[in-house]
Amino acid sequence: MLVAALLGSACSEQTPLSPSAERGRQVYVAQCMSCHGPEPGQDGPLGPAIKGASHELLEARIVRGSYPPGYTPKRPTRIMPPLPALAADVPALADYLR
């Protein structure tokens, strides 16, 4: 019984996030999850998967509502509005999505 409890707790533990990545996770949950879904590596109900998105892409999309030069969008829609109030959180969000 003790072995099962130890195995169960070991399997449920995750590597703790850095303070910056944890802030990014909080931003994702509050601002991104409703469109991009609970798992950043999978497409959401409105937005595409964004796991691994670069700081440059996140800044362009979130702050300016555009794309970096030469970037080909995953979807042809322009449904995502700019969210310039999140500019200071872009580095943390990039850390989380890495």
GULUMTI-294243 format. One record per atom (N, C-alpha, C, O): residue number from 1; atom name; x, y negated, z negated. Coordinates in Angstrom, 2 decimals. Layout:
N
[NUM CA [X Y Z]]
...
END
This chain:
98
[1 N [0.83 1.19 0.00]]
[1 CA [0.00 0.00 0.00]]
[1 C [0.87 -1.25 0.00]]
[1 O [0.58 -2.20 0.72]]
[2 N [1.94 -1.26 -0.81]]
[2 CA [2.85 -2.39 -0.85]]
[2 C [3.52 -2.60 0.49]]
[2 O [3.71 -3.73 0.93]]
[3 N [3.89 -1.50 1.16]]
[3 CA [4.53 -1.59 2.48]]
[3 C [3.58 -2.24 3.48]]
[3 O [4.01 -3.09 4.26]]
[4 N [2.33 -1.86 3.47]]
[4 CA [1.35 -2.44 4.38]]
[4 C [1.20 -3.94 4.13]]
[4 O [1.10 -4.73 5.07]]
[5 N [1.17 -4.33 2.86]]
[5 CA [1.04 -5.74 2.53]]
[5 C [2.26 -6.53 3.00]]
[5 O [2.12 -7.63 3.53]]
[6 N [3.44 -5.98 2.81]]
[6 CA [4.66 -6.66 3.25]]
[6 C [4.73 -6.76 4.77]]
[6 O [5.10 -7.80 5.31]]
[7 N [4.36 -5.67 5.45]]
[7 CA [4.36 -5.71 6.91]]
[7 C [3.34 -6.72 7.43]]
[7 O [3.62 -7.46 8.37]]
[8 N [2.18 -6.74 6.82]]
[8 CA [1.15 -7.69 7.24]]
[8 C [1.58 -9.13 7.06]]
[8 O [1.34 -9.96 7.93]]
[9 N [2.23 -9.43 5.94]]
[9 CA [2.67 -10.81 5.72]]
[9 C [3.84 -11.16 6.63]]
[9 O [3.95 -12.31 7.07]]
[10 N [4.71 -10.21 6.91]]
[10 CA [5.85 -10.48 7.80]]
[10 C [5.38 -10.73 9.22]]
[10 O [5.95 -11.58 9.92]]
[11 N [4.37 -10.02 9.65]]
[11 CA [3.87 -10.18 11.02]]
[11 C [3.11 -11.49 11.20]]
[11 O [3.07 -12.04 12.30]]
[12 N [2.51 -11.98 10.12]]
[12 CA [1.72 -13.20 10.26]]
[12 C [2.55 -14.46 10.11]]
[12 O [2.07 -15.56 10.40]]
[13 N [3.80 -14.33 9.66]]
[13 CA [4.64 -15.52 9.50]]
[13 C [5.13 -16.00 10.85]]
[13 O [5.50 -15.20 11.71]]
[14 N [5.15 -17.30 11.03]]
[14 CA [5.65 -17.90 12.25]]
[14 C [6.85 -18.76 11.88]]
[14 O [7.00 -19.20 10.74]]
[15 N [7.70 -18.97 12.86]]
[15 CA [8.84 -19.86 12.64]]
[15 C [8.29 -21.26 12.37]]
[15 O [7.50 -21.77 13.16]]
[16 N [8.72 -21.88 11.28]]
[16 CA [8.21 -23.22 10.99]]
[16 C [8.67 -24.22 12.06]]
[16 O [9.77 -24.12 12.60]]
[17 N [7.81 -25.16 12.33]]
[17 CA [8.12 -26.20 13.31]]
[17 C [8.97 -27.28 12.66]]
[17 O [8.89 -27.51 11.45]]
[18 N [9.77 -27.94 13.47]]
[18 CA [10.50 -29.11 12.99]]
[18 C [9.47 -30.19 12.64]]
[18 O [8.33 -30.11 13.10]]
[19 N [9.84 -31.18 11.83]]
[19 CA [8.88 -32.25 11.52]]
[19 C [8.34 -32.93 12.79]]
[19 O [7.15 -33.27 12.85]]
[20 N [9.18 -33.13 13.78]]
[20 CA [8.73 -33.77 15.02]]
[20 C [7.74 -32.87 15.76]]
[20 O [6.70 -33.34 16.22]]
[21 N [8.06 -31.58 15.89]]
[21 CA [7.16 -30.66 16.58]]
[21 C [5.85 -30.50 15.82]]
[21 O [4.79 -30.36 16.44]]
[22 N [5.89 -30.53 14.50]]
[22 CA [4.66 -30.46 13.71]]
[22 C [3.80 -31.69 13.97]]
[22 O [2.58 -31.58 14.07]]
[23 N [4.42 -32.86 14.07]]
[23 CA [3.67 -34.07 14.41]]
[23 C [3.06 -33.92 15.81]]
[23 O [1.91 -34.29 16.03]]
[24 N [3.83 -33.37 16.73]]
[24 CA [3.32 -33.12 18.07]]
[24 C [2.15 -32.15 18.08]]
[24 O [1.20 -32.32 18.84]]
[25 N [2.23 -31.12 17.23]]
[25 CA [1.12 -30.17 17.12]]
[25 C [-0.14 -30.88 16.64]]
[25 O [-1.23 -30.63 17.14]]
[26 N [0.02 -31.76 15.66]]
[26 CA [-1.12 -32.52 15.13]]
[26 C [-1.72 -33.41 16.22]]
[26 O [-2.94 -33.51 16.33]]
[27 N [-0.88 -34.05 17.00]]
[27 CA [-1.37 -34.89 18.11]]
[27 C [-2.10 -34.02 19.13]]
[27 O [-3.17 -34.39 19.62]]
[28 N [-1.51 -32.86 19.45]]
[28 CA [-2.14 -31.96 20.42]]
[28 C [-3.54 -31.55 19.94]]
[28 O [-4.50 -31.61 20.70]]
[29 N [-3.64 -31.14 18.69]]
[29 CA [-4.92 -30.70 18.15]]
[29 C [-5.94 -31.83 18.18]]
[29 O [-7.10 -31.62 18.54]]
[30 N [-5.52 -33.03 17.81]]
[30 CA [-6.45 -34.16 17.72]]
[30 C [-6.79 -34.78 19.07]]
[30 O [-7.91 -35.23 19.27]]
[31 N [-5.83 -34.80 20.00]]
[31 CA [-6.03 -35.57 21.23]]
[31 C [-6.08 -34.75 22.52]]
[31 O [-6.65 -35.20 23.50]]
[32 N [-5.49 -33.56 22.53]]
[32 CA [-5.32 -32.83 23.78]]
[32 C [-6.14 -31.55 23.86]]
[32 O [-6.57 -31.14 24.95]]
[33 N [-6.36 -30.91 22.73]]
[33 CA [-6.95 -29.58 22.70]]
[33 C [-8.34 -29.51 23.31]]
[33 O [-8.69 -28.49 23.91]]
[34 N [-9.14 -30.54 23.19]]
[34 CA [-10.51 -30.46 23.71]]
[34 C [-10.54 -30.26 25.22]]
[34 O [-11.46 -29.63 25.74]]
[35 N [-9.56 -30.77 25.93]]
[35 CA [-9.50 -30.59 27.38]]
[35 C [-8.51 -29.50 27.81]]
[35 O [-8.78 -28.75 28.75]]
[36 N [-7.37 -29.42 27.13]]
[36 CA [-6.32 -28.49 27.53]]
[36 C [-6.41 -27.15 26.81]]
[36 O [-5.65 -26.24 27.12]]
[37 N [-7.33 -27.01 25.86]]
[37 CA [-7.56 -25.75 25.18]]
[37 C [-6.66 -25.54 23.98]]
[37 O [-5.68 -26.27 23.80]]
[38 N [-6.98 -24.54 23.15]]
[38 CA [-6.23 -24.32 21.92]]
[38 C [-4.82 -23.78 22.14]]
[38 O [-3.95 -23.93 21.27]]
[39 N [-4.57 -23.16 23.28]]
[39 CA [-3.25 -22.60 23.57]]
[39 C [-2.62 -23.40 24.72]]
[39 O [-3.07 -23.30 25.86]]
[40 N [-1.58 -24.21 24.44]]
[40 CA [-1.00 -25.06 25.48]]
[40 C [-0.44 -24.30 26.69]]
[40 O [-0.24 -24.89 27.75]]
[41 N [-0.20 -23.00 26.53]]
[41 CA [0.33 -22.20 27.64]]
[41 C [-0.73 -21.65 28.56]]
[41 O [-0.41 -20.97 29.54]]
[42 N [-1.99 -21.93 28.28]]
[42 CA [-3.09 -21.45 29.12]]
[42 C [-3.95 -22.63 29.56]]
[42 O [-4.06 -23.63 28.85]]
[43 N [-4.53 -22.50 30.74]]
[43 CA [-5.43 -23.55 31.21]]
[43 C [-6.58 -23.74 30.24]]
[43 O [-7.09 -22.77 29.68]]
[44 N [-6.98 -24.99 30.06]]
[44 CA [-8.11 -25.30 29.20]]
[44 C [-9.37 -25.48 30.01]]
[44 O [-9.36 -25.24 31.21]]
[45 N [-10.46 -25.89 29.37]]
[45 CA [-11.72 -26.05 30.08]]
[45 C [-11.69 -27.16 31.13]]
[45 O [-12.40 -27.08 32.13]]
[46 N [-10.89 -28.20 30.91]]
[46 CA [-10.78 -29.29 31.87]]
[46 C [-9.36 -29.51 32.39]]
[46 O [-9.16 -29.87 33.55]]
[47 N [-8.38 -29.31 31.52]]
[47 CA [-7.00 -29.61 31.87]]
[47 C [-6.16 -28.35 32.05]]
[47 O [-6.49 -27.29 31.51]]
[48 N [-5.08 -28.47 32.80]]
[48 CA [-4.21 -27.32 33.02]]
[48 C [-3.33 -27.03 31.81]]
[48 O [-3.24 -27.83 30.88]]
[49 N [-2.69 -25.88 31.83]]
[49 CA [-1.70 -25.53 30.81]]
[49 C [-0.61 -26.60 30.83]]
[49 O [-0.19 -27.05 31.89]]
[50 N [-0.15 -27.00 29.64]]
[50 CA [0.89 -28.03 29.59]]
[50 C [2.11 -27.62 28.77]]
[50 O [2.99 -28.44 28.52]]
[51 N [2.15 -26.36 28.37]]
[51 CA [3.33 -25.89 27.65]]
[51 C [4.56 -26.07 28.54]]
[51 O [4.53 -25.72 29.72]]
[52 N [5.61 -26.63 27.97]]
[52 CA [6.84 -26.86 28.72]]
[52 C [6.85 -28.15 29.52]]
[52 O [7.82 -28.43 30.23]]
[53 N [5.79 -28.96 29.40]]
[53 CA [5.76 -30.24 30.12]]
[53 C [6.92 -31.12 29.64]]
[53 O [7.20 -31.20 28.45]]
[54 N [7.57 -31.77 30.58]]
[54 CA [8.72 -32.61 30.24]]
[54 C [8.27 -33.92 29.58]]
[54 O [7.13 -34.35 29.73]]
[55 N [9.20 -34.52 28.87]]
[55 CA [8.95 -35.83 28.26]]
[55 C [8.55 -36.83 29.35]]
[55 O [7.64 -37.63 29.16]]
[56 N [9.23 -36.77 30.49]]
[56 CA [8.95 -37.69 31.59]]
[56 C [7.51 -37.54 32.10]]
[56 O [6.82 -38.53 32.32]]
[57 N [7.06 -36.29 32.28]]
[57 CA [5.70 -36.05 32.73]]
[57 C [4.69 -36.51 31.68]]
[57 O [3.71 -37.18 32.01]]
[58 N [4.92 -36.15 30.43]]
[58 CA [3.99 -36.54 29.37]]
[58 C [3.87 -38.06 29.26]]
[58 O [2.77 -38.59 29.13]]
[59 N [5.00 -38.74 29.33]]
[59 CA [4.96 -40.20 29.25]]
[59 C [4.20 -40.81 30.42]]
[59 O [3.38 -41.71 30.23]]
[60 N [4.45 -40.31 31.61]]
[60 CA [3.75 -40.84 32.79]]
[60 C [2.25 -40.60 32.70]]
[60 O [1.46 -41.51 32.95]]
[61 N [1.84 -39.38 32.34]]
[61 CA [0.42 -39.05 32.29]]
[61 C [-0.29 -39.74 31.13]]
[61 O [-1.36 -40.32 31.30]]
[62 N [0.32 -39.69 29.95]]
[62 CA [-0.35 -40.21 28.76]]
[62 C [-0.34 -41.74 28.72]]
[62 O [-1.37 -42.36 28.45]]
[63 N [0.80 -42.34 28.97]]
[63 CA [0.93 -43.79 28.81]]
[63 C [0.41 -44.55 30.02]]
[63 O [-0.29 -45.55 29.87]]
[64 N [0.75 -44.07 31.22]]
[64 CA [0.40 -44.84 32.43]]
[64 C [-0.70 -44.21 33.29]]
[64 O [-1.23 -44.86 34.20]]
[65 N [-1.05 -42.96 33.02]]
[65 CA [-2.07 -42.30 33.83]]
[65 C [-1.57 -41.98 35.23]]
[65 O [-2.37 -41.88 36.16]]
[66 N [-0.25 -41.81 35.38]]
[66 CA [0.33 -41.52 36.68]]
[66 C [1.18 -40.25 36.58]]
[66 O [1.12 -39.53 35.59]]
[67 N [1.94 -39.98 37.61]]
[67 CA [2.87 -38.85 37.63]]
[67 C [4.27 -39.38 37.89]]
[67 O [4.44 -40.44 38.50]]
[68 N [5.28 -38.66 37.43]]
[68 CA [6.65 -39.07 37.74]]
[68 C [6.90 -38.97 39.24]]
[68 O [6.22 -38.19 39.92]]
[69 N [7.84 -39.73 39.78]]
[69 CA [8.14 -39.65 41.21]]
[69 C [8.49 -38.22 41.62]]
[69 O [9.29 -37.55 40.97]]
[70 N [7.87 -37.77 42.71]]
[70 CA [8.15 -36.45 43.25]]
[70 C [7.42 -35.30 42.59]]
[70 O [7.58 -34.16 43.02]]
[71 N [6.64 -35.56 41.56]]
[71 CA [5.93 -34.49 40.86]]
[71 C [4.67 -34.12 41.63]]
[71 O [3.93 -35.00 42.07]]
[72 N [4.42 -32.83 41.79]]
[72 CA [3.20 -32.35 42.44]]
[72 C [2.23 -31.92 41.34]]
[72 O [2.51 -30.98 40.61]]
[73 N [1.08 -32.59 41.22]]
[73 CA [0.11 -32.24 40.18]]
[73 C [-0.39 -30.80 40.33]]
[73 O [-0.46 -30.27 41.43]]
[74 N [-0.74 -30.18 39.20]]
[74 CA [-1.29 -28.83 39.20]]
[74 C [-2.72 -28.82 39.72]]
[74 O [-3.18 -27.83 40.29]]
[75 N [-3.41 -29.92 39.52]]
[75 CA [-4.81 -30.04 39.97]]
[75 C [-4.98 -31.38 40.68]]
[75 O [-4.31 -32.35 40.32]]
[76 N [-5.86 -31.44 41.67]]
[76 CA [-6.03 -32.69 42.42]]
[76 C [-6.90 -33.74 41.73]]
[76 O [-7.05 -34.85 42.25]]
[77 N [-7.47 -33.42 40.59]]
[77 CA [-8.38 -34.36 39.92]]
[77 C [-7.61 -35.46 39.20]]
[77 O [-6.42 -35.33 38.92]]
[78 N [-8.30 -36.52 38.90]]
[78 CA [-7.74 -37.64 38.14]]
[78 C [-8.62 -37.91 36.92]]
[78 O [-8.88 -39.06 36.56]]
[79 N [-9.08 -36.83 36.28]]
[79 CA [-10.03 -36.96 35.18]]
[79 C [-9.40 -37.48 33.89]]
[79 O [-10.10 -38.08 33.07]]
[80 N [-8.10 -37.27 33.69]]
[80 CA [-7.46 -37.68 32.44]]
[80 C [-7.21 -39.19 32.44]]
[80 O [-6.51 -39.71 33.30]]
[81 N [-7.78 -39.88 31.45]]
[81 CA [-7.54 -41.32 31.35]]
[81 C [-6.20 -41.57 30.67]]
[81 O [-5.74 -40.74 29.89]]
[82 N [-5.57 -42.71 30.94]]
[82 CA [-4.36 -43.06 30.19]]
[82 C [-4.70 -43.25 28.72]]
[82 O [-5.78 -43.73 28.37]]
[83 N [-3.78 -42.87 27.86]]
[83 CA [-3.95 -43.03 26.41]]
[83 C [-2.73 -43.76 25.85]]
[83 O [-1.96 -43.17 25.09]]
[84 N [-2.53 -45.04 26.22]]
[84 CA [-1.32 -45.75 25.83]]
[84 C [-1.11 -45.86 24.33]]
[84 O [0.02 -46.08 23.89]]
[85 N [-2.14 -45.72 23.53]]
[85 CA [-1.98 -45.78 22.07]]
[85 C [-1.14 -44.61 21.56]]
[85 O [-0.65 -44.65 20.43]]
[86 N [-0.97 -43.57 22.37]]
[86 CA [-0.19 -42.40 21.97]]
[86 C [1.28 -42.49 22.41]]
[86 O [2.03 -41.53 22.25]]
[87 N [1.69 -43.62 22.96]]
[87 CA [3.06 -43.76 23.48]]
[87 C [4.12 -43.36 22.45]]
[87 O [5.08 -42.68 22.81]]
[88 N [3.96 -43.76 21.22]]
[88 CA [4.95 -43.46 20.19]]
[88 C [4.99 -41.97 19.84]]
[88 O [5.97 -41.49 19.27]]
[89 N [3.92 -41.22 20.17]]
[89 CA [3.85 -39.80 19.86]]
[89 C [4.32 -38.90 20.99]]
[89 O [4.37 -37.68 20.82]]
[90 N [4.67 -39.46 22.13]]
[90 CA [5.10 -38.64 23.26]]
[90 C [6.33 -37.79 22.92]]
[90 O [6.32 -36.60 23.25]]
[91 N [7.38 -38.32 22.28]]
[91 CA [8.52 -37.45 21.95]]
[91 C [8.14 -36.26 21.06]]
[91 O [8.63 -35.15 21.27]]
[92 N [7.28 -36.48 20.08]]
[92 CA [6.84 -35.40 19.19]]
[92 C [6.01 -34.38 19.96]]
[92 O [6.15 -33.18 19.75]]
[93 N [5.14 -34.85 20.84]]
[93 CA [4.33 -33.95 21.65]]
[93 C [5.23 -33.11 22.57]]
[93 O [5.00 -31.92 22.75]]
[94 N [6.24 -33.73 23.14]]
[94 CA [7.19 -32.99 24.00]]
[94 C [7.93 -31.93 23.18]]
[94 O [8.16 -30.83 23.67]]
[95 N [8.29 -32.26 21.94]]
[95 CA [8.94 -31.28 21.06]]
[95 C [8.02 -30.08 20.81]]
[95 O [8.47 -28.94 20.86]]
[96 N [6.77 -30.35 20.55]]
[96 CA [5.82 -29.28 20.29]]
[96 C [5.59 -28.40 21.53]]
[96 O [5.50 -27.18 21.41]]
[97 N [5.49 -29.02 22.68]]
[97 CA [5.18 -28.27 23.90]]
[97 C [6.38 -27.52 24.47]]
[97 O [6.21 -26.69 25.38]]
[98 N [7.58 -27.78 23.97]]
[98 CA [8.79 -27.07 24.43]]
[98 C [8.69 -25.61 24.26]]
[98 O [9.63 -24.88 24.60]]
END
